[in-house]
Amino acid sequence: MPVKFSSALAATEVLAVLLKSKSNGRRAVYRGYVTSLLWLHQDWHSRDTANTYVQIRRGLLLCLKHIAALRSGREAFLAAQGMEILFSTTQAGSMGIHSAAGGQLDDS
């Protein structure tokens, strides 16, 4: 990934802190940033096959969590098909783990 880990991590952490504010969260919703946050998370998740950048992905999820705390944020999240995107991203990741384990997952 072309972005340095520390600067990308710092950016996601700062954004998450800023989005804790209801006014900033509403501003993000009204400007259409929910879709962008979902796309960023999906992009980082799909490219991070070695799970090196989990903290960045976590920061993006935290941003989405803060936005979803608002009614308008939840509506924008659902309108952007956020649940479907996160579900499919999670399933794609677990399928990769499943196939890497030789088709068997150890539940112990």
MOPAC internal coordinates of N, CA, C and O (Angstrom, degrees):
PM7 1SCF
backbone

  N    0.0000 0     0.00 0     0.00 0    0    0    0
  C    1.4382 1     0.00 0     0.00 0    1    0    0
  C    1.5256 1   108.69 1     0.00 0    2    1    0
  O    1.2310 1   120.39 1   -44.03 1    3    2    1
  N    1.3129 1   116.86 1   135.97 1    3    2    1
  C    1.4503 1   119.77 1  -174.46 1    5    3    2
  C    1.5238 1   114.62 1   -72.62 1    6    5    3
  O    1.2310 1   119.29 1   158.09 1    7    6    5
  N    1.3197 1   118.96 1   -21.91 1    7    6    5
  C    1.4523 1   121.92 1  -178.44 1    9    7    6
  C    1.5155 1   109.14 1   -83.28 1   10    9    7
  O    1.2310 1   120.70 1   -42.47 1   11   10    9
  N    1.3412 1   116.27 1   137.53 1   11   10    9
  C    1.4592 1   119.28 1   176.74 1   13   11   10
  C    1.5168 1   109.18 1   -67.23 1   14   13   11
  O    1.2310 1   121.46 1   -38.84 1   15   14   13
  N    1.3180 1   114.81 1   141.16 1   15   14   13
  C    1.4621 1   121.42 1  -176.06 1   17   15   14
  C    1.5180 1   111.51 1   -57.95 1   18   17   15
  O    1.2310 1   119.85 1   131.30 1   19   18   17
  N    1.3297 1   117.89 1   -48.70 1   19   18   17
  C    1.4611 1   120.05 1  -174.08 1   21   19   18
  C    1.5241 1   112.09 1   -64.93 1   22   21   19
  O    1.2310 1   119.84 1   141.42 1   23   22   21
  N    1.3203 1   117.90 1   -38.58 1   23   22   21
  C    1.4704 1   118.96 1  -179.65 1   25   23   22
  C    1.5264 1   111.04 1   -72.60 1   26   25   23
  O    1.2310 1   119.72 1   142.56 1   27   26   25
  N    1.3226 1   118.13 1   -37.44 1   27   26   25
  C    1.4675 1   120.53 1   178.09 1   29   27   26
  C    1.5270 1   110.11 1   -67.94 1   30   29   27
  O    1.2310 1   120.26 1   140.53 1   31   30   29
  N    1.3148 1   117.11 1   -39.47 1   31   30   29
  C    1.4574 1   120.82 1   178.33 1   33   31   30
  C    1.5241 1   110.29 1   -64.65 1   34   33   31
  O    1.2310 1   120.49 1   134.74 1   35   34   33
  N    1.3198 1   116.66 1   -45.26 1   35   34   33
  C    1.4647 1   120.53 1   179.45 1   37   35   34
  C    1.5281 1   110.35 1   -61.57 1   38   37   35
  O    1.2310 1   120.44 1   139.22 1   39   38   37
  N    1.3183 1   116.76 1   -40.78 1   39   38   37
  C    1.4685 1   120.45 1  -179.64 1   41   39   38
  C    1.5246 1   111.16 1   -63.60 1   42   41   39
  O    1.2310 1   120.08 1   136.78 1   43   42   41
  N    1.3183 1   117.45 1   -43.22 1   43   42   41
  C    1.4670 1   119.13 1  -179.80 1   45   43   42
  C    1.5268 1   111.04 1   -68.52 1   46   45   43
  O    1.2310 1   120.27 1   143.37 1   47   46   45
  N    1.3342 1   117.10 1   -36.63 1   47   46   45
  C    1.4623 1   120.01 1   178.52 1   49   47   46
  C    1.5233 1   111.52 1   -66.24 1   50   49   47
  O    1.2310 1   120.52 1   137.83 1   51   50   49
  N    1.3337 1   116.61 1   -42.17 1   51   50   49
  C    1.4700 1   120.74 1   178.44 1   53   51   50
  C    1.5235 1   110.11 1   -65.10 1   54   53   51
  O    1.2310 1   120.34 1   136.75 1   55   54   53
  N    1.3158 1   116.96 1   -43.25 1   55   54   53
  C    1.4619 1   120.66 1   179.14 1   57   55   54
  C    1.5255 1   110.80 1   -61.25 1   58   57   55
  O    1.2310 1   120.39 1   138.22 1   59   58   57
  N    1.3230 1   116.86 1   -41.78 1   59   58   57
  C    1.4669 1   120.30 1   178.83 1   61   59   58
  C    1.5276 1   110.85 1   -62.16 1   62   61   59
  O    1.2310 1   120.22 1   139.14 1   63   62   61
  N    1.3172 1   117.18 1   -40.86 1   63   62   61
  C    1.4651 1   120.69 1   178.46 1   65   63   62
  C    1.5294 1   110.38 1   -65.24 1   66   65   63
  O    1.2310 1   120.57 1   137.07 1   67   66   65
  N    1.3257 1   116.51 1   -42.93 1   67   66   65
  C    1.4631 1   120.34 1   179.26 1   69   67   66
  C    1.5296 1   111.60 1   -63.36 1   70   69   67
  O    1.2310 1   120.59 1   143.72 1   71   70   69
  N    1.3277 1   116.49 1   -36.28 1   71   70   69
  C    1.4602 1   120.26 1  -177.05 1   73   71   70
  C    1.5249 1   112.93 1   -78.13 1   74   73   71
  O    1.2310 1   119.85 1   174.64 1   75   74   73
  N    1.3254 1   117.89 1    -5.36 1   75   74   73
  C    1.4588 1   120.28 1   173.72 1   77   75   74
  C    1.5265 1   110.50 1   -66.00 1   78   77   75
  O    1.2310 1   120.87 1   150.06 1   79   78   77
  N    1.3211 1   115.95 1   -29.94 1   79   78   77
  C    1.4530 1   121.47 1   178.21 1   81   79   78
  C    1.5270 1   109.56 1   -70.53 1   82   81   79
  O    1.2310 1   120.58 1   -47.79 1   83   82   81
  N    1.3268 1   116.50 1   132.21 1   83   82   81
  C    1.4618 1   119.90 1  -179.33 1   85   83   82
  C    1.5194 1   111.50 1   -62.21 1   86   85   83
  O    1.2310 1   120.47 1   140.68 1   87   86   85
  N    1.3184 1   116.70 1   -39.32 1   87   86   85
  C    1.4759 1   118.73 1  -178.39 1   89   87   86
  C    1.5317 1   110.48 1   -67.13 1   90   89   87
  O    1.2310 1   119.92 1   139.85 1   91   90   89
  N    1.3182 1   117.76 1   -40.15 1   91   90   89
  C    1.4656 1   119.79 1   177.01 1   93   91   90
  C    1.5214 1   111.48 1   -68.15 1   94   93   91
  O    1.2310 1   120.82 1   143.03 1   95   94   93
  N    1.3264 1   116.05 1   -36.97 1   95   94   93
  C    1.4559 1   119.99 1   177.26 1   97   95   94
  C    1.5184 1   111.55 1   -63.00 1   98   97   95
  O    1.2310 1   120.96 1   135.44 1   99   98   97
  N    1.3402 1   115.77 1   -44.56 1   99   98   97
  C    1.4704 1   119.60 1   177.60 1  101   99   98
  C    1.5272 1   111.25 1   -62.78 1  102  101   99
  O    1.2310 1   121.25 1   138.43 1  103  102  101
  N    1.3198 1   115.21 1   -41.57 1  103  102  101
  C    1.4661 1   119.63 1   179.05 1  105  103  102
  C    1.5297 1   110.17 1   -60.39 1  106  105  103
  O    1.2310 1   120.25 1   137.81 1  107  106  105
  N    1.3149 1   117.13 1   -42.19 1  107  106  105
  C    1.4682 1   121.20 1   179.07 1  109  107  106
  C    1.5261 1   110.79 1   -63.81 1  110  109  107
  O    1.2310 1   120.70 1   139.39 1  111  110  109
  N    1.3302 1   116.26 1   -40.61 1  111  110  109
  C    1.4637 1   120.63 1   179.03 1  113  111  110
  C    1.5200 1   110.20 1   -64.01 1  114  113  111
  O    1.2310 1   120.46 1   130.40 1  115  114  113
  N    1.3235 1   116.73 1   -49.60 1  115  114  113
  C    1.4671 1   120.70 1  -175.71 1  117  115  114
  C    1.5244 1   112.46 1   -66.71 1  118  117  115
  O    1.2310 1   120.28 1   155.11 1  119  118  117
  N    1.3143 1   117.07 1   -24.89 1  119  118  117
  C    1.4689 1   120.00 1   177.79 1  121  119  118
  C    1.5301 1   112.35 1   -89.61 1  122  121  119
  O    1.2310 1   120.12 1   179.81 1  123  122  121
  N    1.3156 1   117.37 1    -0.19 1  123  122  121
  C    1.4589 1   120.76 1   174.31 1  125  123  122
  C    1.5182 1   115.23 1    82.31 1  126  125  123
  O    1.2310 1   120.17 1  -155.49 1  127  126  125
  N    1.3292 1   117.28 1    24.51 1  127  126  125
  C    1.4615 1   120.17 1  -175.96 1  129  127  126
  C    1.5188 1   114.17 1   -79.75 1  130  129  127
  O    1.2310 1   119.67 1   169.49 1  131  130  129
  N    1.3308 1   118.24 1   -10.51 1  131  130  129
  C    1.4656 1   120.50 1   179.89 1  133  131  130
  C    1.5239 1   109.74 1   -62.09 1  134  133  131
  O    1.2310 1   120.53 1   134.61 1  135  134  133
  N    1.3002 1   116.58 1   -45.39 1  135  134  133
  C    1.4667 1   120.74 1   178.69 1  137  135  134
  C    1.5249 1   110.78 1   -60.95 1  138  137  135
  O    1.2310 1   120.71 1   139.10 1  139  138  137
  N    1.3223 1   116.25 1   -40.90 1  139  138  137
  C    1.4691 1   120.44 1   179.47 1  141  139  138
  C    1.5239 1   111.47 1   -64.73 1  142  141  139
  O    1.2310 1   120.53 1   138.42 1  143  142  141
  N    1.3244 1   116.60 1   -41.58 1  143  142  141
  C    1.4653 1   119.94 1   178.11 1  145  143  142
  C    1.5281 1   111.10 1   -63.94 1  146  145  143
  O    1.2310 1   120.63 1   138.72 1  147  146  145
  N    1.3184 1   116.41 1   -41.28 1  147  146  145
  C    1.4694 1   119.68 1   177.16 1  149  147  146
  C    1.5232 1   110.96 1   -62.91 1  150  149  147
  O    1.2310 1   120.71 1   136.50 1  151  150  149
  N    1.3290 1   116.24 1   -43.50 1  151  150  149
  C    1.4615 1   120.34 1   179.13 1  153  151  150
  C    1.5356 1   110.70 1   -63.26 1  154  153  151
  O    1.2310 1   120.28 1   136.47 1  155  154  153
  N    1.3305 1   117.07 1   -43.53 1  155  154  153
  C    1.4633 1   120.18 1   179.29 1  157  155  154
  C    1.5267 1   111.22 1   -60.74 1  158  157  155
  O    1.2310 1   120.85 1   134.11 1  159  158  157
  N    1.3324 1   115.98 1   -45.89 1  159  158  157
  C    1.4687 1   118.91 1   179.57 1  161  159  158
  C    1.5248 1   110.85 1   -61.29 1  162  161  159
  O    1.2310 1   120.73 1   135.16 1  163  162  161
  N    1.3151 1   116.21 1   -44.84 1  163  162  161
  C    1.4661 1   120.13 1  -179.51 1  165  163  162
  C    1.5274 1   110.59 1   -63.15 1  166  165  163
  O    1.2310 1   120.34 1   138.93 1  167  166  165
  N    1.3229 1   116.95 1   -41.07 1  167  166  165
  C    1.4648 1   121.23 1   179.93 1  169  167  166
  C    1.5264 1   111.61 1   -64.98 1  170  169  167
  O    1.2310 1   120.36 1   131.95 1  171  170  169
  N    1.3450 1   116.92 1   -48.05 1  171  170  169
  C    1.4629 1   119.87 1   177.97 1  173  171  170
  C    1.5310 1   110.10 1   -61.69 1  174  173  171
  O    1.2310 1   120.43 1   138.45 1  175  174  173
  N    1.3087 1   116.78 1   -41.55 1  175  174  173
  C    1.4684 1   120.63 1  -178.00 1  177  175  174
  C    1.5304 1   111.35 1   -63.84 1  178  177  175
  O    1.2310 1   120.34 1   137.58 1  179  178  177
  N    1.3180 1   116.96 1   -42.42 1  179  178  177
  C    1.4638 1   119.74 1  -176.98 1  181  179  178
  C    1.5285 1   112.50 1   -72.29 1  182  181  179
  O    1.2310 1   120.37 1   150.25 1  183  182  181
  N    1.3235 1   116.90 1   -29.75 1  183  182  181
  C    1.4697 1   119.69 1  -177.79 1  185  183  182
  C    1.5230 1   113.57 1   -89.73 1  186  185  183
  O    1.2310 1   120.21 1   161.76 1  187  186  185
  N    1.3103 1   117.20 1   -18.24 1  187  186  185
  C    1.4648 1   121.26 1  -176.42 1  189  187  186
  C    1.5233 1   110.47 1   -93.10 1  190  189  187
  O    1.2310 1   120.71 1  -111.10 1  191  190  189
  N    1.3139 1   116.24 1    68.90 1  191  190  189
  C    1.4678 1   120.47 1  -176.60 1  193  191  190
  C    1.5233 1   112.59 1   -70.71 1  194  193  191
  O    1.2310 1   120.05 1   156.83 1  195  194  193
  N    1.3244 1   117.52 1   -23.17 1  195  194  193
  C    1.4632 1   120.82 1   179.87 1  197  195  194
  C    1.5263 1   112.10 1   -92.27 1  198  197  195
  O    1.2310 1   120.18 1  -176.80 1  199  198  197
  N    1.3250 1   117.26 1     3.20 1  199  198  197
  C    1.4699 1   122.71 1  -178.76 1  201  199  198
  C    1.5273 1   112.81 1    56.10 1  202  201  199
  O    1.2310 1   121.01 1  -140.85 1  203  202  201
  N    1.3105 1   115.68 1    39.15 1  203  202  201
  C    1.4544 1   121.68 1   178.58 1  205  203  202
  C    1.5212 1   111.30 1   -80.50 1  206  205  203
  O    1.2310 1   120.45 1   150.59 1  207  206  205
  N    1.3188 1   116.74 1   -29.41 1  207  206  205
  C    1.4612 1   121.69 1  -172.84 1  209  207  206
  C    1.5213 1   112.76 1  -111.70 1  210  209  207
  O    1.2310 1   120.26 1  -143.61 1  211  210  209
  N    1.3027 1   117.10 1    36.39 1  211  210  209
  C    1.4619 1   121.51 1  -179.39 1  213  211  210
  C    1.5291 1   110.60 1   -61.50 1  214  213  211
  O    1.2310 1   119.77 1   144.66 1  215  214  213
  N    1.3230 1   118.04 1   -35.34 1  215  214  213
  C    1.4642 1   120.84 1  -179.39 1  217  215  214
  C    1.5315 1   111.67 1   -63.97 1  218  217  215
  O    1.2310 1   120.31 1   144.85 1  219  218  217
  N    1.3144 1   117.00 1   -35.15 1  219  218  217
  C    1.4607 1   120.38 1   177.83 1  221  219  218
  C    1.5236 1   109.37 1   -68.88 1  222  221  219
  O    1.2310 1   120.60 1   135.61 1  223  222  221
  N    1.3230 1   116.46 1   -44.39 1  223  222  221
  C    1.4602 1   119.84 1   178.19 1  225  223  222
  C    1.5246 1   110.77 1   -62.28 1  226  225  223
  O    1.2310 1   120.64 1   141.27 1  227  226  225
  N    1.3215 1   116.38 1   -38.73 1  227  226  225
  C    1.4657 1   120.93 1   177.28 1  229  227  226
  C    1.5231 1   110.44 1   -62.93 1  230  229  227
  O    1.2310 1   120.26 1   139.09 1  231  230  229
  N    1.3183 1   117.11 1   -40.91 1  231  230  229
  C    1.4600 1   120.84 1   178.04 1  233  231  230
  C    1.5160 1   112.03 1   -62.25 1  234  233  231
  O    1.2310 1   120.49 1   140.17 1  235  234  233
  N    1.3249 1   116.66 1   -39.83 1  235  234  233
  C    1.4625 1   120.41 1   177.93 1  237  235  234
  C    1.5263 1   110.88 1   -66.67 1  238  237  235
  O    1.2310 1   120.33 1   141.27 1  239  238  237
  N    1.3268 1   116.97 1   -38.73 1  239  238  237
  C    1.4691 1   120.17 1   176.17 1  241  239  238
  C    1.5243 1   111.11 1   -65.28 1  242  241  239
  O    1.2310 1   120.60 1   143.79 1  243  242  241
  N    1.3277 1   116.45 1   -36.21 1  243  242  241
  C    1.4606 1   120.50 1   177.51 1  245  243  242
  C    1.5302 1   110.59 1   -64.77 1  246  245  243
  O    1.2310 1   120.38 1   141.32 1  247  246  245
  N    1.3250 1   116.88 1   -38.68 1  247  246  245
  C    1.4686 1   121.02 1   174.96 1  249  247  246
  C    1.5291 1   110.00 1   -59.27 1  250  249  247
  O    1.2310 1   120.71 1   133.46 1  251  250  249
  N    1.3182 1   116.25 1   -46.54 1  251  250  249
  C    1.4637 1   120.60 1   179.03 1  253  251  250
  C    1.5312 1   111.41 1   -63.73 1  254  253  251
  O    1.2310 1   120.77 1   143.50 1  255  254  253
  N    1.3103 1   116.13 1   -36.50 1  255  254  253
  C    1.4671 1   120.24 1   178.33 1  257  255  254
  C    1.5220 1   110.48 1   -63.00 1  258  257  255
  O    1.2310 1   120.31 1   134.89 1  259  258  257
  N    1.3307 1   117.02 1   -45.11 1  259  258  257
  C    1.4609 1   120.27 1  -179.81 1  261  259  258
  C    1.5268 1   111.24 1   -64.12 1  262  261  259
  O    1.2310 1   120.57 1   140.89 1  263  262  261
  N    1.3094 1   116.52 1   -39.11 1  263  262  261
  C    1.4654 1   119.94 1   178.32 1  265  263  262
  C    1.5260 1   110.29 1   -67.59 1  266  265  263
  O    1.2310 1   120.36 1   140.22 1  267  266  265
  N    1.3304 1   116.92 1   -39.78 1  267  266  265
  C    1.4640 1   120.72 1  -178.32 1  269  267  266
  C    1.5241 1   112.71 1   -70.42 1  270  269  267
  O    1.2310 1   120.20 1   170.08 1  271  270  269
  N    1.3262 1   117.23 1    -9.92 1  271  270  269
  C    1.4619 1   120.08 1   175.92 1  273  271  270
  C    1.5307 1   110.92 1   -71.75 1  274  273  271
  O    1.2310 1   120.54 1   163.61 1  275  274  273
  N    1.3144 1   116.58 1   -16.39 1  275  274  273
  C    1.4624 1   122.26 1   178.27 1  277  275  274
  C    1.5212 1   109.89 1   -96.94 1  278  277  275
  O    1.2310 1   120.49 1   -34.83 1  279  278  277
  N    1.3155 1   116.66 1   145.17 1  279  278  277
  C    1.4641 1   119.95 1   178.16 1  281  279  278
  C    1.5276 1   110.69 1   -58.42 1  282  281  279
  O    1.2310 1   120.50 1   133.88 1  283  282  281
  N    1.3378 1   116.64 1   -46.12 1  283  282  281
  C    1.4683 1   120.06 1   179.63 1  285  283  282
  C    1.5265 1   110.58 1   -64.51 1  286  285  283
  O    1.2310 1   120.56 1   147.75 1  287  286  285
  N    1.3275 1   116.53 1   -32.25 1  287  286  285
  C    1.4569 1   120.64 1   177.87 1  289  287  286
  C    1.5204 1   112.13 1   -68.08 1  290  289  287
  O    1.2310 1   120.71 1   137.79 1  291  290  289
  N    1.3247 1   116.24 1   -42.21 1  291  290  289
  C    1.4638 1   120.17 1   177.17 1  293  291  290
  C    1.5203 1   110.64 1   -63.29 1  294  293  291
  O    1.2310 1   121.04 1   138.00 1  295  294  293
  N    1.3272 1   115.61 1   -42.00 1  295  294  293
  C    1.4636 1   119.11 1   179.24 1  297  295  294
  C    1.5315 1   110.80 1   -63.42 1  298  297  295
  O    1.2310 1   120.53 1   137.47 1  299  298  297
  N    1.3376 1   116.60 1   -42.53 1  299  298  297
  C    1.4659 1   120.37 1   179.20 1  301  299  298
  C    1.5249 1   110.85 1   -66.76 1  302  301  299
  O    1.2310 1   120.63 1   141.42 1  303  302  301
  N    1.3328 1   116.40 1   -38.58 1  303  302  301
  C    1.4614 1   121.74 1   179.04 1  305  303  302
  C    1.5242 1   110.45 1   -62.39 1  306  305  303
  O    1.2310 1   120.75 1   134.32 1  307  306  305
  N    1.3301 1   116.18 1   -45.68 1  307  306  305
  C    1.4633 1   120.23 1   179.17 1  309  307  306
  C    1.5219 1   111.29 1   -68.88 1  310  309  307
  O    1.2310 1   120.34 1   141.10 1  311  310  309
  N    1.3334 1   116.96 1   -38.90 1  311  310  309
  C    1.4670 1   120.41 1   179.01 1  313  311  310
  C    1.5258 1   111.54 1   -64.65 1  314  313  311
  O    1.2310 1   120.68 1   148.90 1  315  314  313
  N    1.3344 1   116.30 1   -31.10 1  315  314  313
  C    1.4679 1   121.40 1   178.84 1  317  315  314
  C    1.5262 1   111.17 1   -84.64 1  318  317  315
  O    1.2310 1   120.54 1  -173.27 1  319  318  317
  N    1.3354 1   116.57 1     6.73 1  319  318  317
  C    1.4640 1   123.46 1  -178.41 1  321  319  318
  C    1.5327 1   110.98 1    59.28 1  322  321  319
  O    1.2310 1   121.60 1  -139.84 1  323  322  321
  N    1.3289 1   114.55 1    40.16 1  323  322  321
  C    1.4616 1   121.11 1  -177.52 1  325  323  322
  C    1.5152 1   114.14 1   -59.67 1  326  325  323
  O    1.2310 1   120.52 1   137.22 1  327  326  325
  N    1.3307 1   116.62 1   -42.78 1  327  326  325
  C    1.4718 1   118.91 1   179.89 1  329  327  326
  C    1.5182 1   110.79 1   -62.73 1  330  329  327
  O    1.2310 1   120.53 1   136.79 1  331  330  329
  N    1.3197 1   116.60 1   -43.21 1  331  330  329
  C    1.4615 1   120.60 1  -179.95 1  333  331  330
  C    1.5269 1   110.82 1   -64.53 1  334  333  331
  O    1.2310 1   120.66 1   138.42 1  335  334  333
  N    1.3289 1   116.34 1   -41.58 1  335  334  333
  C    1.4653 1   120.44 1  -179.63 1  337  335  334
  C    1.5207 1   110.55 1   -64.66 1  338  337  335
  O    1.2310 1   120.31 1   132.43 1  339  338  337
  N    1.3322 1   117.02 1   -47.57 1  339  338  337
  C    1.4676 1   119.49 1   179.96 1  341  339  338
  C    1.5231 1   111.39 1   -65.27 1  342  341  339
  O    1.2310 1   120.48 1   141.42 1  343  342  341
  N    1.3226 1   116.70 1   -38.58 1  343  342  341
  C    1.4653 1   120.11 1   178.63 1  345  343  342
  C    1.5231 1   110.51 1   -63.31 1  346  345  343
  O    1.2310 1   120.43 1   131.49 1  347  346  345
  N    1.3286 1   116.78 1   -48.51 1  347  346  345
  C    1.4691 1   119.08 1  -178.13 1  349  347  346
  C    1.5234 1   111.55 1   -66.56 1  350  349  347
  O    1.2310 1   120.56 1   144.91 1  351  350  349
  N    1.3326 1   116.53 1   -35.09 1  351  350  349
  C    1.4657 1   119.94 1   176.84 1  353  351  350
  C    1.5216 1   110.15 1   -63.90 1  354  353  351
  O    1.2310 1   120.80 1   136.22 1  355  354  353
  N    1.3213 1   116.07 1   -43.78 1  355  354  353
  C    1.4637 1   120.75 1   179.02 1  357  355  354
  C    1.5197 1   110.86 1   -64.95 1  358  357  355
  O    1.2310 1   120.37 1   137.05 1  359  358  357
  N    1.3204 1   116.90 1   -42.95 1  359  358  357
  C    1.4611 1   120.47 1   179.71 1  361  359  358
  C    1.5193 1   111.22 1   -64.33 1  362  361  359
  O    1.2310 1   120.24 1   139.35 1  363  362  361
  N    1.3232 1   117.15 1   -40.65 1  363  362  361
  C    1.4670 1   120.57 1   178.83 1  365  363  362
  C    1.5205 1   110.08 1   -62.38 1  366  365  363
  O    1.2310 1   120.64 1   140.55 1  367  366  365
  N    1.3328 1   116.39 1   -39.45 1  367  366  365
  C    1.4602 1   120.26 1   178.64 1  369  367  366
  C    1.5125 1   112.27 1   -67.27 1  370  369  367
  O    1.2310 1   120.50 1   137.64 1  371  370  369
  N    1.3409 1   116.66 1   -42.36 1  371  370  369
  C    1.4645 1   119.08 1  -178.95 1  373  371  370
  C    1.5216 1   111.22 1   -72.02 1  374  373  371
  O    1.2310 1   120.15 1   150.87 1  375  374  373
  N    1.3334 1   117.32 1   -29.13 1  375  374  373
  C    1.4624 1   119.54 1   176.52 1  377  375  374
  C    1.5241 1   109.67 1   -67.81 1  378  377  375
  O    1.2310 1   120.55 1   143.83 1  379  378  377
  N    1.3241 1   116.56 1   -36.17 1  379  378  377
  C    1.4577 1   120.28 1   176.59 1  381  379  378
  C    1.5114 1   111.50 1   -64.17 1  382  381  379
  O    1.2310 1   120.81 1   140.18 1  383  382  381
  N    1.3341 1   116.05 1   -39.82 1  383  382  381
  C    1.4581 1   120.54 1   176.94 1  385  383  382
  C    1.5248 1   109.33 1   -67.03 1  386  385  383
  O    1.2310 1   120.97 1   138.34 1  387  386  385
  N    1.3320 1   115.75 1   -41.66 1  387  386  385
  C    1.4584 1   121.01 1  -179.53 1  389  387  386
  C    1.5220 1   110.66 1   -61.02 1  390  389  387
  O    1.2310 1   119.92 1   133.61 1  391  390  389
  N    1.3283 1   117.76 1   -46.39 1  391  390  389
  C    1.4610 1   120.05 1  -178.76 1  393  391  390
  C    1.5230 1   111.19 1   -71.64 1  394  393  391
  O    1.2310 1   120.24 1   148.42 1  395  394  393
  N    1.3337 1   117.15 1   -31.58 1  395  394  393
  C    1.4627 1   120.02 1   178.56 1  397  395  394
  C    1.5312 1   110.90 1   -69.17 1  398  397  395
  O    1.2310 1   120.82 1   153.74 1  399  398  397
  N    1.3238 1   116.04 1   -26.26 1  399  398  397
  C    1.4703 1   120.42 1   179.22 1  401  399  398
  C    1.5148 1   111.75 1   -86.55 1  402  401  399
  O    1.2310 1   120.40 1  -168.54 1  403  402  401
  N    1.3070 1   116.85 1    11.46 1  403  402  401
  C    1.4510 1   119.77 1   179.05 1  405  403  402
  C    1.5029 1   113.33 1    77.28 1  406  405  403
  O    1.2310 1   120.61 1  -155.64 1  407  406  405
  N    1.3329 1   116.44 1    24.36 1  407  406  405
  C    1.4632 1   120.07 1   177.98 1  409  407  406
  C    1.5034 1   113.47 1    87.24 1  410  409  407
  O    1.2310 1   119.96 1  -178.65 1  411  410  409
  N    1.3360 1   117.68 1     1.35 1  411  410  409
  C    1.4483 1   120.27 1  -179.35 1  413  411  410
  C    1.5200 1   109.68 1  -128.56 1  414  413  411
  O    1.2310 1   120.82 1   -45.64 1  415  414  413
  N    1.3083 1   116.03 1   134.36 1  415  414  413
  C    1.4497 1   121.37 1   175.09 1  417  415  414
  C    1.5142 1   108.36 1  -107.16 1  418  417  415
  O    1.2310 1   120.68 1   -41.76 1  419  418  417
  N    1.3061 1   116.30 1   138.24 1  419  418  417
  C    1.4499 1   121.44 1   177.84 1  421  419  418
  C    1.5265 1   108.21 1   -90.75 1  422  421  419
  O    1.2310 1   120.09 1   -66.05 1  423  422  421
  N    1.3192 1   117.44 1   113.95 1  423  422  421
  C    1.4582 1   121.98 1  -177.47 1  425  423  422
  C    1.5221 1   112.98 1   -85.05 1  426  425  423
  O    1.2310 1   119.67 1  -179.63 1  427  426  425
  N    1.2901 1   118.23 1     0.37 1  427  426  425
  C    1.4665 1   119.14 1  -177.27 1  429  427  426
  C    1.4901 1   113.36 1   -81.87 1  430  429  427
  O    1.2310 1   120.10 1   180.00 1  431  430  429

